[in-house]
Amino acid sequence: MRRRVGAMLRPPPQLTVSEWAERHRMLGSRASAEPGPWRTSRTPYLKDVMDALSAVHPARRVVFMKGAQVGATESGNNWLGYIMHHVPAPALAVQPTVELAKRFSRQRIDPLLEETPALRERVAPARARDSGNTMLSKEFPGGILVLTGANSAVGLRSMTARFLFLDEVDAYPGDVAGEGDPIALAEARARTFGWRRKAFLVSTPTIAGRSRIEREYLASDQRRFFVPCTACCEMQWLRFERLLWEKGAPETARYHCTACDHPMQEHDKTAMLSGGEWRATAEGQDPHTIGFHISALYSPVGWLSWEQIARDWEAAQGKPEDIKTFKNTVLGETWQEQGEAPDWERLVERRENFAMGVVPPGALVLTAGVDVQDDRLECDVWGWAEGFSSWLVDHVVIAGSPRDREPWDELAKLLARDWPRQGGGAMRIARLCVDTGGRDTAAVYGHLRRLRDPRIAPTKGIDGWNRAQPVQGPTPVDALVNGQKLRRGLKLWTVSVSTWKADLYRRLWLGRGDAEELPPGWVHLPRAIEVEWIKQLVAEHLRTTKDRRGFARQEWAKLRERNEALDCAVLARAALWLLGADRYGEQFWARLRDEAADAPLRPSEVPAAGNVAPPSPTSQAAAVPPSDSQRPRVWLAPRNGWLR
């Protein structure tokens, strides 16, 4: 009896997260490629990361910048299980969006609870009455786990939490409903817990100067995982430049020691990882913050091999976007954007002999961007082909104040205009983006509302690097038409201009191939375009500055006063995104190639509006300039199911 009472009164053992995982964590086939009991020896580099999350560890913030295939998410799941079973307290897990939080709950948290016996008995099944187990909330004795998205200001401020699991922080929005940075909002929830609070920030990095995880890692003690050479035992952290192989033969990939140049093979990784240790490489700005960085070069045998890494690197050559993905997801490093403006003299010299106002034979679809100035509308029409190769088809300046009706009537005529195509046929603009920013925003809203052309997309530019969703919306805004305010009368799109400027500069920096072949993405400029216009196209550059907290950030700064050509090019590229070129890829271009091969309709053969289905981007369109007594009739932009 004394022994039983003593066992009941004895406090639970002070386990670390890695010890808890070894004792209790079970991996199922739903969430793991290697089901069974958790073994920290499989990924030895995760031990110190997990132990830093333990309640007995003095660190308050743990930063983990990593590549793919290293087990970082499972280490976070082990921490959540440790909290629910060993250190019950309120916990908040934040994913980039609410939808991803729901997916994380289904694919990660539910298997964690169902397959780990120690947790199954502490969290009631979701189907039980009053279980406290919902999609985004898991109650357990002594605490609660709430899951939310970084795009939800309500979710970030809805509770006080001692523990914060901030996953994929580089995918968080820059600002949440005008309330500020989501990381700062989440960490404000834990301040009342003082020294007992703990936050785990995890992510693959993105763009240098914009990456949150890089910013946090550089402010920490910057720990690297040092492993021994199997020949000379020299301790070193793995660098990609030391992974060498014969060109065209990734199977010969070997890691060469920095000290003795001994080539180590894939099977040597097991011994290397077991003898590894974390070492700080800098002095942290905050003594309570520690940071870890690891790449996929450390991925255990049987996961991502050195041969596959070499194969992926060779496949990415000549494809800047693939190289960026490789650096982010495999090496766990940030991507440095090509923000230096190309020389305008070089662009002038490479102009080509094709006529302005005529669509080159390679272009499959036309988009346009309109920059609104105080006394004119600047409009550039661009043709596009597969691989995002582009041609400047026309540059049109419409004189007049944007407050007046006349320039907008001229814009309607521009949308109804046929651009002859070299080799026969004609094309019209499939999508046009208008920048509504400036001093006459209300007037621009009103005129665009009056035009009622669904091919026109009113836009507002915002700073940001949202590559997953560089054009967001639409959001209803009020419009002023004939002195009458129409609530939610116009749909406005927001454009991440930094993303598209970097995309344009990347394409402008492309070089010719070995056989003078033009690579995909080449920007074709006609010989007739003015030098001033080309200077405007490269009128900005990307520079790195410091914010008020001393962290590095990147911003676009003007090199010249006028930059209308750059703004129009950005808007035309955003218009192509709205058509679905990025989303549907090859299917989008294949459809346009098929339609370009067909003989286009002559204007007299175009049926009346409303009698047939809307045409494709390359088809003819009919429009009537707007008048006071008649609503304009225009052909719709493509509405086929695959292009929505």
Secondary structure, DSSP 8 states (H G I E B T S, - for coil): -HHHHHHHHS------HHHHHHHH-EE-TTT-SS-EE--GGGSTTHHHHHHHTSTTS--SEEEEEE-SSS-HHHHHHHHHHHHHHTS---EEEEESSHHHHHHHIIIIIHHHHHH-HHHHTTS--TTSTT--EETTEEEETTEEEEEEETT-HHHHSS---SEEEEESGGGS-SSSTTS--HHHHHHHTTGGGGGG-EEEEEE---BTTT-HHHHHHHTTT-EEEEEE-TTT--EEE--GGGEEEETTEEEEEEEE-TTT--EE-GGGHHHHHHT-EEEE-S--SSTTEEEEEE-GGG--TTSS-HHHHHHHHHHHTT-HHHHHHHHHHTS---B----S---HHHHHHT-BS--TTSB-TT--EEEEEEEE-SSEEEEEEEEEEGGGEEEEEEEEEEES-TTSSHHHHHHHHHHT--EEBTTS-EE-EEEEEEE--STTHHHHHHHHHHH--TTEEEEEEE----SSSSEEEEEEEEEEETTEEEEEEEEEEEEEHHHHHHHHHHHHT----TTS---TT-EE-BTTS-HHHHHHHT-EEEEEEE-TTS-EEEEEEESSS--HHHHHHHHHHHHHHHHTHHHHTHHHHHHHHHHHHS----GGG---TTSS----TTS---B----SSS---B------GGG-
